[in-house]
């Protein structure tokens, strides 16, 4: 499920911002970007994201912008660099070698360049954690809003399937009568009414009608649709369960279509299949 959350605030001489973005993914793929000073807090951030976000290709970015012009970075030991450089010149002259990169070589010697270890105070971390919490809340609110839209759409698709289902129920009694009339007319035309063994005809007709009976399919389809709506209303993360239920709905629709033997009923079945495909597409965005 996609999501976006942003929170910013000022603290001391710096502006802090936390941004969380996510794209659809079957699993949680978490990518963190943050200043080196907060590296010891990565596990805390990961654990919270894993618990709250659950799934998605998630990018968490923490940015700190100093407003007092403070610059942190590498420090060059000038005295030590000069010492190394002079020694290199002396050796170079003594050997009669030609070299134009002695300074670059001297910069690579031990302890010439040192890096200041960045660190944050407990107050600074607590402040950043509050910003992170706000960004996560905004992120979850975004996903809740998107989830409400998805829920409404899924409910609509199930209701559309049930509407087609109702049309199938209304058509079914007429379908049986039409099949009987069709077979009777066919036999009349083929062998003549007087040559028909009525008892045998009734037996064969009952056998055929039993083969194309969709009573069980109707019962199961209605049950699956009701269960889907019930699961959709749950507060749990039921995306996979709804995926399984949609598969069962598809089986009943397909069997109903195979048994239809009626052009109009087939049209209703096609309508149900179209709605089910839209449901499956939306379920890819649901936890």
N, C-alpha and C positions, 0 to 999 in steps of 0.2 A: 504494500500500500504506500502510495506517495505521501510525503509529509514535509512540512517546513516550519521551523521555529527560530526566532531571532530575539536576543535580549542584549542590551548594552547598558553600561553604567560607568560613572567616573569614580575613581578611588585614588586618594592621594594625588600624585602627579601623573596619573595614567588613565587612559580610557580603555575599558575592557569590553569585548564583544564576544558572544558565543552564538554560533550559527549551526543548526542541525538540519540536514536535508536527507531525504530518502527516496529511493526508487523501488519498484516492485522487485521482489526476490523471494524464492521459496524458503531461504534461510537468512539468518542474520549475518551480514557482511559489514563489519564495522571498521571504518577508517578514521583515525584520529590525527589531527594536526594541532600542535600546541607549542608554545615556547619551551625551550629546554628546561627552564626553571621548574616547570610543572611535571616533569617526566616521572617523578615518584608518585604522582597522583593518577597515573594512567589506569591502574588496576581498579581504583575506586570508580572512575568514570565508566570503564568498560562494564563493571558489574551492574551499575545502575542502568546503563543503556540496555544491557542484555535482559534485565528484568522488566523494564518498562516498554521497550520497543518490540522485542520478541522476534520480528522478522523484517527484512528489507535490506537493501544496499544503502547503508547509512554513512554519511559523512559528517563528522563533528569537528568544527574548526574553532579554536580559541585564539583570539588576537589581542595583543597588548600594545597599545600605542602610547609611548611616553610623551608627555606634553611639556616637560621642562628642558628638552634638548639633551637629556642625558644619553650618552653613547656608551654602550658596553661592547667589548670585543677583545681582540688580541692586543697584547702589550709587548713592545720590543725592548729588550735589554740593550740599551745603546752602548754601554761600556763594554759588555761582553762581545757585542757585534764588532765594535771597533778593534778590540783585542784580536779576535779571530781574523778580521779582515787584514790587519797589519801583518800578521803572521803569514797569511796566504801570499801577500805581496812579496814579503821577504823570501819565502820559499820559491816563489815564481821567478824572482830575479836571479836567485842563486842557481836555479836549474836552467835558466835561459828559456823558460817555456813561454808560450804565447797564450794568453787567456784573457777574455773580455767579460767573463761572468763570475769574477771572484766574489763580488758582493752577494750575488744570488746563491753561490755556494756557501758563503758564511751564514746566510739566513737559515740554512738547513741544519746547522750544527745544534747540538743539545742546549736547551735552556735559553736560546736566543729569543724565541717567541714563546710567550706564555699566555694562557687563556684564563680569564677570570671566571670562576665558577658562579653561575647565576643561582640565586636562591630566593625563596619567597618566605615572608613571615606567615605565622599562623593566621593573623588578621587578614592579610592579603588573600590567602587561600580561602578563608571563610567567606570573604566578599565575592570572590570569583565563583565559589560553589553556589551562592545565592543566585548569581547571574545564570549559571548553568541550569539550575533548577527552574528558573523562569523561562529559559529557552526551551527546556524539555516540556514544560507545561504548555507553552504556545504550540510546540510541535504536536503534542497529543491532542490539543484542541483542534488543530488543523485536520488531523486524521479522524477525529470524531465527527467533524462537520462533513468530511468526505464520506465517512461511513454511513451517516444518516441519508445522504443522497443515494448511496449504493443500496442501502436497505429498502428505501422507497421503491427503487427500480426493480429489485428482486421480488418484492411483494407484488408489484404490478405484473411482472412476468408470470408468476404463479397464478395470480387471479385470471390472467388471460388464458392460461392453460385450462383452468377450471371452467372458464366460460366456454371454451371449445368442447370441453368434456360434457358440459350440460347439453350442448347442441347434439353431441353424439348420443347421449341418453335419450333425447327426444326423438332422434331419428331411428334408433334401433328397432322399435316395434314395426315401423313401416318397412324397414329393411327386410325383416323376416317374411312379411306378407309379399313383398315384391319378389323375393327369391322363390317363394312357393308359386306365385303366378307365372314367373318366368319359366320354371321347370315344367309346369303344367302345360303351358302354351307350346313349349318345345316338343313335348311328347305327343301332344295333339297333332302338331304339324308333321311329326316324324312317323308315327305309327297309327295315329287315329285314336280317338277317345275310347272307342269300344274295345280296342286291343290292349288297353292299359290294365295291368294288374294293380288295382287300387291299394290293396294291402301291402304289396311289395313296394309300391311307390311311396306309401306313407312311411314304411320302415327306412327306406333309403333317404328320404327327406329328413326324417328325424336324426339319422346318423350324420348327415351333412350339416344340418343346423347345429348339432352338438359340437361339431368340429370347428365351426366359426363362431361359437358363442364367446362373448367377451365379458361375461359377468364377473369372472375372477379378476380379469385385467382392470375392469372399472373399479372394483373394490380396492385393489392394491394401489392403483394410481391415485385415487382419492386419499387413501391413507398416507401415501408418500408425500403428497402435496401438503397435507395437514401437518405432517411431521416436519417438513421443510420449514413451514411458517413458524412452527413452535421453536425449532432450533434457531431460526433467524432472530426471534425475539429474546433469546437467551443473552445474558451478559458475558458469557464465556467466548473464547476465541474458537469458533466452530467452522472455520473455512473448509477444513478437510472433511469434516462430517457432512457438511452441505454438499460437498463434491461427490461423496459416496451416495447421498440420497438422490442427487440429480442423475447419477448413473442408473439407479433403480427406476426413477421416473422414465428415463429414456427406454429402458427395457420394456416397460408396460406399453408405452406409446408405440414402439416398433411392433410389438406383438399384436396390438390392436389394429395397426395398419395392415399387417399381414393377413389378418382375419376379416378385414372390412368387407371386401367383395362388394363395394358400393362406392361410386364415384364421389358423391357428396360427402360421405363419411371420410374418404381419403383426403378430401380438401381440409376437413377439420383436423385430421391427423397431421397433415403438413403444417398447418398453423401452429399446432402444439410443438412440433419439432423446431420450428423457427424460434418460438419463445424459449425453448429449452437451450438452444445454441447461444442465445443472448445471455441466459443465466450462467452458462458455463464460462463465457467470456468475462463476465463480471466477477465470478468467483475467483478468478486469477488475482484479483485485487483485494481479496478478503483474507484476513488472518484465519 
